[in-house]
Amino acid sequence: MSTRDETLIYLTGFMGSGKSTIAPILANTLGYECADLDREIEAATGRKVTELFTEAGESAFRALELDILRRLSGRTACVVSLGGGTIVREENLRTVRSSGVLIYLQVGEDQLYERLKNKNHRPMLWGDDGVILADDELRARIRALFTEREPYYLQADLVIPVGSNRVGITVDQIVTALRRRRTSPSKGPA
Protein backbone atom coordinates (compact mmCIF):
# COMPACT_ATOMS: atom_id res chain seq x y z
CA MET A 1 0.00 0.00 0.00
CA SER A 2 1.40 3.40 -1.00
CA THR A 3 1.85 6.21 1.50
CA ARG A 4 1.90 8.71 -1.34
CA ASP A 5 0.07 11.93 -0.46
CA GLU A 6 -1.33 13.97 -3.33
CA THR A 7 -1.11 17.12 -1.14
CA LEU A 8 2.67 16.83 -0.78
CA ILE A 9 4.05 18.51 -3.90
CA TYR A 10 7.71 18.54 -4.87
CA LEU A 11 9.10 20.96 -7.45
CA THR A 12 12.14 19.82 -9.38
CA GLY A 13 14.11 21.23 -12.27
CA PHE A 14 17.50 22.62 -13.13
CA MET A 15 18.95 25.44 -11.08
CA GLY A 16 17.43 28.67 -12.31
CA SER A 17 14.13 27.05 -13.32
CA GLY A 18 12.19 29.02 -10.71
CA LYS A 19 11.55 26.39 -8.04
CA SER A 20 12.32 28.65 -5.07
CA THR A 21 10.29 31.51 -6.55
CA ILE A 22 7.28 29.43 -7.58
CA ALA A 23 7.06 27.22 -4.47
CA PRO A 24 5.83 29.86 -1.98
CA ILE A 25 3.39 31.35 -4.49
CA LEU A 26 2.01 27.91 -5.37
CA ALA A 27 1.77 27.03 -1.66
CA ASN A 28 -0.10 30.25 -0.95
CA THR A 29 -2.47 29.63 -3.87
CA LEU A 30 -3.24 26.12 -2.60
CA GLY A 31 -3.35 27.12 1.08
CA TYR A 32 -0.36 24.85 1.80
CA GLU A 33 2.87 25.22 3.74
CA CYS A 34 6.09 25.74 1.84
CA ALA A 35 9.56 24.31 2.39
CA ASP A 36 12.80 24.84 0.47
CA LEU A 37 15.11 21.83 0.82
CA ASP A 38 18.30 23.91 0.65
CA ARG A 39 17.00 26.35 3.31
CA GLU A 40 15.98 23.39 5.50
CA ILE A 41 19.51 21.99 5.21
CA GLU A 42 20.97 25.38 6.12
CA ALA A 43 18.66 25.67 9.14
CA ALA A 44 19.59 22.18 10.33
CA THR A 45 23.35 22.70 9.95
CA GLY A 46 23.71 26.43 10.58
CA ARG A 47 25.79 26.61 7.40
CA LYS A 48 25.16 27.85 3.86
CA VAL A 49 24.85 25.29 1.07
CA THR A 50 27.88 26.86 -0.64
CA GLU A 51 29.93 26.33 2.54
CA LEU A 52 28.78 22.72 2.83
CA PHE A 53 29.77 22.04 -0.79
CA THR A 54 33.13 23.79 -0.41
CA GLU A 55 34.12 22.44 3.00
CA ALA A 56 32.48 19.00 3.16
CA GLY A 57 32.10 18.15 -0.54
CA GLU A 58 29.14 17.15 -2.65
CA SER A 59 28.74 13.62 -1.28
CA ALA A 60 28.51 14.88 2.32
CA PHE A 61 25.99 17.48 1.19
CA ARG A 62 23.92 14.80 -0.59
CA ALA A 63 23.84 12.68 2.59
CA LEU A 64 22.46 15.65 4.55
CA GLU A 65 20.02 16.31 1.74
CA LEU A 66 18.60 12.78 1.96
CA ASP A 67 18.19 13.04 5.73
CA ILE A 68 16.28 16.32 5.49
CA LEU A 69 14.27 15.06 2.51
CA ARG A 70 13.12 12.05 4.53
CA ARG A 71 11.88 14.41 7.25
CA LEU A 72 10.01 16.54 4.72
CA SER A 73 8.45 13.45 3.09
CA GLY A 74 6.18 13.03 6.10
CA ARG A 75 4.44 16.37 5.59
CA THR A 76 1.03 16.95 4.07
CA ALA A 77 -0.41 20.03 2.40
CA CYS A 78 3.09 21.28 1.59
CA VAL A 79 5.01 22.43 -1.48
CA VAL A 80 8.70 21.50 -1.33
CA SER A 81 11.28 23.14 -3.57
CA LEU A 82 14.05 20.61 -4.25
CA GLY A 83 17.63 21.33 -5.19
CA GLY A 84 18.49 20.95 -8.87
CA GLY A 85 20.45 17.74 -8.27
CA THR A 86 18.28 16.20 -5.56
CA ILE A 87 16.46 13.59 -7.62
CA VAL A 88 19.58 12.47 -9.48
CA ARG A 89 20.22 10.22 -6.47
CA GLU A 90 17.96 7.17 -6.83
CA GLU A 91 17.18 7.04 -3.11
CA ASN A 92 16.02 10.66 -3.17
CA LEU A 93 13.89 10.03 -6.26
CA ARG A 94 12.28 6.98 -4.60
CA THR A 95 11.58 8.99 -1.44
CA VAL A 96 9.93 11.79 -3.42
CA ARG A 97 7.90 9.57 -5.76
CA SER A 98 6.64 7.37 -2.92
CA SER A 99 5.51 10.26 -0.73
CA GLY A 100 4.06 12.95 -3.02
CA VAL A 101 3.58 14.42 -6.48
CA LEU A 102 6.72 15.41 -8.38
CA ILE A 103 6.48 18.37 -10.78
CA TYR A 104 9.26 19.21 -13.24
CA LEU A 105 9.60 22.90 -14.10
CA GLN A 106 11.07 22.54 -17.59
CA VAL A 107 13.31 25.28 -18.98
CA GLY A 108 15.53 25.01 -22.09
CA GLU A 109 19.32 25.18 -21.98
CA ASP A 110 19.61 28.61 -23.63
CA GLN A 111 17.19 30.19 -21.21
CA LEU A 112 18.95 28.49 -18.28
CA TYR A 113 22.23 30.02 -19.43
CA GLU A 114 20.62 33.49 -19.56
CA ARG A 115 19.19 33.02 -16.06
CA LEU A 116 22.43 31.67 -14.57
CA LYS A 117 25.23 33.61 -16.29
CA ASN A 118 25.40 36.27 -13.57
CA LYS A 119 24.80 33.99 -10.58
CA ASN A 120 27.96 33.38 -8.59
CA HIS A 121 26.47 31.58 -5.58
CA ARG A 122 25.92 28.21 -7.29
CA PRO A 123 28.77 25.77 -6.48
CA MET A 124 27.89 23.44 -9.35
CA LEU A 125 28.78 26.27 -11.74
CA TRP A 126 32.24 26.87 -10.31
CA GLY A 127 35.47 25.56 -11.76
CA ASP A 128 37.59 23.07 -9.82
CA ASP A 129 39.53 26.00 -8.37
CA GLY A 130 36.34 27.55 -6.96
CA VAL A 131 36.30 30.33 -9.56
CA ILE A 132 33.20 31.29 -11.57
CA LEU A 133 33.37 29.79 -15.05
CA ALA A 134 33.85 31.90 -18.18
CA ASP A 135 30.93 32.08 -20.66
CA ASP A 136 31.90 29.15 -22.92
CA GLU A 137 32.83 26.98 -19.95
CA LEU A 138 29.58 27.93 -18.21
CA ARG A 139 27.52 26.96 -21.27
CA ALA A 140 29.36 23.63 -21.44
CA ARG A 141 28.83 22.97 -17.71
CA ILE A 142 25.12 23.78 -17.94
CA ARG A 143 24.77 21.54 -21.00
CA ALA A 144 26.59 18.64 -19.31
CA LEU A 145 24.62 18.90 -16.06
CA PHE A 146 21.32 19.38 -17.89
CA THR A 147 22.00 16.34 -20.10
CA GLU A 148 22.82 14.26 -17.02
CA ARG A 149 19.83 15.44 -14.97
CA GLU A 150 16.97 15.79 -17.43
CA PRO A 151 16.24 12.02 -17.66
CA TYR A 152 15.57 12.13 -13.90
CA TYR A 153 13.45 15.28 -14.17
CA LEU A 154 11.36 13.64 -16.89
CA GLN A 155 10.31 10.93 -14.41
CA ALA A 156 8.10 13.55 -12.75
CA ASP A 157 4.36 13.06 -12.47
CA LEU A 158 3.78 16.40 -14.21
CA VAL A 159 6.00 18.31 -16.61
CA ILE A 160 5.28 22.05 -16.74
CA PRO A 161 7.12 23.99 -19.50
CA VAL A 162 8.15 27.27 -17.88
CA GLY A 163 9.83 29.02 -20.83
CA SER A 164 9.47 32.76 -20.47
CA ASN A 165 6.12 32.53 -18.70
CA ARG A 166 5.39 34.85 -15.84
CA VAL A 167 5.33 33.20 -12.43
CA GLY A 168 1.54 33.63 -12.14
CA ILE A 169 0.96 31.83 -15.43
CA THR A 170 3.20 28.96 -14.37
CA VAL A 171 1.40 28.68 -11.02
CA ASP A 172 -1.95 28.64 -12.84
CA GLN A 173 -0.66 25.88 -15.15
CA ILE A 174 0.44 23.81 -12.15
CA VAL A 175 -2.87 24.25 -10.31
CA THR A 176 -4.80 23.28 -13.45
CA ALA A 177 -2.59 20.21 -14.02
CA LEU A 178 -3.00 19.14 -10.37
CA ARG A 179 -6.79 19.47 -10.56
CA ARG A 180 -6.85 17.49 -13.80
CA ARG A 181 -4.63 14.85 -12.21
CA ARG A 182 -6.89 14.51 -9.17
CA THR A 183 -9.97 13.98 -11.31
CA SER A 184 -8.31 11.68 -13.85
CA PRO A 185 -8.55 7.89 -13.43
CA SER A 186 -4.94 7.52 -14.68
CA LYS A 187 -2.26 9.31 -12.65
CA GLY A 188 0.80 8.67 -14.78
CA PRO A 189 3.26 11.36 -16.01
CA ALA A 190 1.57 14.20 -17.89
Legacy VTK file of the C-alpha trace (Angstrom):
# vtk DataFile Version 3.0
C-alpha trace
ASCII
DATASET POLYDATA
POINTS 190 float
0.000 0.000 0.000
1.401 3.400 -1.004
1.845 6.206 1.502
1.900 8.708 -1.343
0.073 11.935 -0.457
-1.334 13.974 -3.329
-1.110 17.122 -1.138
2.672 16.834 -0.782
4.049 18.511 -3.895
7.708 18.542 -4.868
9.099 20.959 -7.452
12.140 19.816 -9.383
14.107 21.234 -12.270
17.498 22.617 -13.125
18.950 25.443 -11.077
17.426 28.674 -12.309
14.129 27.048 -13.325
12.190 29.017 -10.714
11.552 26.389 -8.043
12.321 28.647 -5.070
10.294 31.509 -6.551
7.283 29.431 -7.583
7.060 27.216 -4.473
5.830 29.855 -1.981
3.386 31.349 -4.491
2.005 27.910 -5.367
1.774 27.029 -1.663
-0.102 30.253 -0.949
-2.467 29.633 -3.867
-3.244 26.121 -2.598
-3.349 27.124 1.080
-0.361 24.846 1.802
2.867 25.221 3.739
6.093 25.742 1.835
9.560 24.307 2.389
12.795 24.836 0.470
15.106 21.832 0.817
18.296 23.908 0.653
17.001 26.348 3.305
15.978 23.393 5.505
19.512 21.985 5.206
20.971 25.384 6.119
18.659 25.674 9.137
19.591 22.177 10.334
23.349 22.701 9.952
23.714 26.428 10.585
25.794 26.614 7.396
25.156 27.851 3.863
24.849 25.295 1.068
27.884 26.861 -0.636
29.927 26.330 2.543
28.782 22.719 2.826
29.773 22.042 -0.786
33.132 23.788 -0.410
34.117 22.436 2.999
32.482 19.003 3.159
32.103 18.149 -0.537
29.137 17.148 -2.651
28.742 13.616 -1.281
28.506 14.879 2.322
25.993 17.482 1.188
23.925 14.804 -0.586
23.841 12.676 2.594
22.459 15.651 4.553
20.021 16.310 1.742
18.601 12.775 1.961
18.190 13.038 5.730
16.275 16.317 5.493
14.272 15.060 2.511
13.123 12.051 4.533
11.885 14.409 7.251
10.011 16.538 4.724
8.449 13.452 3.092
6.177 13.030 6.101
4.436 16.369 5.592
1.035 16.951 4.066
-0.407 20.028 2.395
3.086 21.281 1.595
5.007 22.429 -1.480
8.700 21.499 -1.330
11.277 23.145 -3.571
14.048 20.613 -4.253
17.625 21.333 -5.195
18.491 20.952 -8.874
20.446 17.745 -8.272
18.283 16.195 -5.561
16.462 13.587 -7.620
19.583 12.471 -9.483
20.222 10.218 -6.475
17.958 7.168 -6.830
17.179 7.044 -3.111
16.019 10.663 -3.170
13.890 10.028 -6.256
12.284 6.982 -4.600
11.576 8.994 -1.441
9.932 11.789 -3.423
7.900 9.566 -5.759
6.641 7.365 -2.917
5.509 10.257 -0.731
4.061 12.946 -3.017
3.582 14.423 -6.477
6.716 15.410 -8.385
6.483 18.369 -10.782
9.262 19.208 -13.239
9.597 22.905 -14.105
11.067 22.541 -17.592
13.311 25.280 -18.985
15.529 25.006 -22.088
19.322 25.179 -21.977
19.614 28.607 -23.632
17.188 30.190 -21.209
18.953 28.495 -18.283
22.232 30.021 -19.434
20.624 33.487 -19.556
19.194 33.019 -16.059
22.433 31.669 -14.571
25.226 33.608 -16.286
25.403 36.266 -13.569
24.802 33.993 -10.581
27.960 33.376 -8.593
26.469 31.585 -5.584
25.923 28.215 -7.290
28.766 25.774 -6.477
27.885 23.439 -9.349
28.780 26.270 -11.745
32.242 26.867 -10.311
35.468 25.558 -11.760
37.593 23.066 -9.816
39.530 25.996 -8.373
36.337 27.553 -6.956
36.300 30.333 -9.561
33.204 31.287 -11.568
33.375 29.786 -15.054
33.847 31.904 -18.183
30.926 32.077 -20.658
31.897 29.146 -22.924
32.829 26.981 -19.953
29.584 27.929 -18.209
27.519 26.959 -21.266
29.364 23.634 -21.443
28.834 22.967 -17.714
25.116 23.783 -17.945
24.773 21.540 -21.004
26.594 18.643 -19.308
24.625 18.904 -16.060
21.322 19.376 -17.889
21.999 16.336 -20.104
22.822 14.258 -17.015
19.828 15.440 -14.968
16.968 15.788 -17.425
16.242 12.023 -17.658
15.572 12.130 -13.897
13.448 15.275 -14.169
11.356 13.642 -16.894
10.313 10.935 -14.414
8.104 13.551 -12.752
4.357 13.062 -12.467
3.779 16.398 -14.205
6.002 18.314 -16.612
5.283 22.052 -16.744
7.122 23.990 -19.498
8.155 27.271 -17.885
9.830 29.017 -20.828
9.474 32.759 -20.469
6.117 32.526 -18.697
5.390 34.854 -15.844
5.328 33.204 -12.435
1.545 33.631 -12.137
0.957 31.833 -15.434
3.203 28.961 -14.367
1.397 28.679 -11.019
-1.952 28.638 -12.840
-0.664 25.875 -15.146
0.440 23.807 -12.153
-2.873 24.251 -10.309
-4.799 23.279 -13.453
-2.591 20.211 -14.019
-3.002 19.143 -10.371
-6.794 19.472 -10.559
-6.854 17.494 -13.804
-4.634 14.851 -12.213
-6.893 14.515 -9.169
-9.975 13.979 -11.310
-8.310 11.677 -13.851
-8.545 7.887 -13.430
-4.942 7.516 -14.684
-2.255 9.312 -12.650
0.801 8.671 -14.783
3.258 11.361 -16.008
1.565 14.196 -17.890
LINES 1 191
190 0 1 2 3 4 5 6 7 8 9 10 11 12 13 14 15 16 17 18 19 20 21 22 23 24 25 26 27 28 29 30 31 32 33 34 35 36 37 38 39 40 41 42 43 44 45 46 47 48 49 50 51 52 53 54 55 56 57 58 59 60 61 62 63 64 65 66 67 68 69 70 71 72 73 74 75 76 77 78 79 80 81 82 83 84 85 86 87 88 89 90 91 92 93 94 95 96 97 98 99 100 101 102 103 104 105 106 107 108 109 110 111 112 113 114 115 116 117 118 119 120 121 122 123 124 125 126 127 128 129 130 131 132 133 134 135 136 137 138 139 140 141 142 143 144 145 146 147 148 149 150 151 152 153 154 155 156 157 158 159 160 161 162 163 164 165 166 167 168 169 170 171 172 173 174 175 176 177 178 179 180 181 182 183 184 185 186 187 188 189
